[in-house]
């Protein structure tokens, strides 16, 4: 599958990340028929699937806190 993210954009994002020491954490809303994380992986340091956050778990607050503490 060909990437929908251009090589030029990936290079610009990588340059920005290196210059600013920034990290990109993407949250994939993986509901529906198309939920590939391939494009996000091209420029993200971490990809978290929404389905991996268990809303019925007692630990959900810890999961959300952990996500936002990375910001």
N, C-alpha and C positions, 0 to 999 in steps of 0.2 A: 504494500500500500504506500502510495506517495504521500509525503507529509503535506499538510495544509499550511504549515508554518514555513515561510521562506527562509532560505539559508542566510540571506541578508539580515532578516529580523533576528534570527537566532544569534548571529555574530554580534549584532548591536546589543542585544540583551546580555550576552556573555560579557561583553566589554563593560557595560554598565554595572553588572554584578561584581566584576573584578575591581573596578574603580571605586565603587561605593562599599564594597564588602557586604553587599546585600544578599539575602537569600530569598528565593521565591518558593512559597509553600502553596500549592494549588489544592483546592477541594473540588473533586469531581462529583457532580450530581449524577450518580449512576442509576438513574431510573429511566425506564423505557428501553427501546430496542438498541439504540446506539449509545454505548458508554465506554468507548475505548479511551485509555489514558495515554495513548502513544504520542499525541501532539503535545500534551502537557509535559511528558517526560523529557521532551527535547530541550526545554528551558527551565524546568522546575527543579529545585533541589530535592523536593519531596512532593509526592502526590498522595493525597488521602481521599479514599472513596467514602462518600457520605454513608453508604451502606455499612461501612465498618464502624460507624459510631452507633452503638446500640442504645437507642433512646429508652429502652426498658431496663437498662442496667443501672444498678446503684452507682456505678462508676462513671456515668455519663458526665457529671459535672467535672470530674477529674479529667476526662478526655477533652472536654471543651476548654477547660482551664489550661491544659497542656498545649492545645492548639494556639490559643491566644497569647500564651506566654512566649511563644516563638516570634511574635510580632515585634 
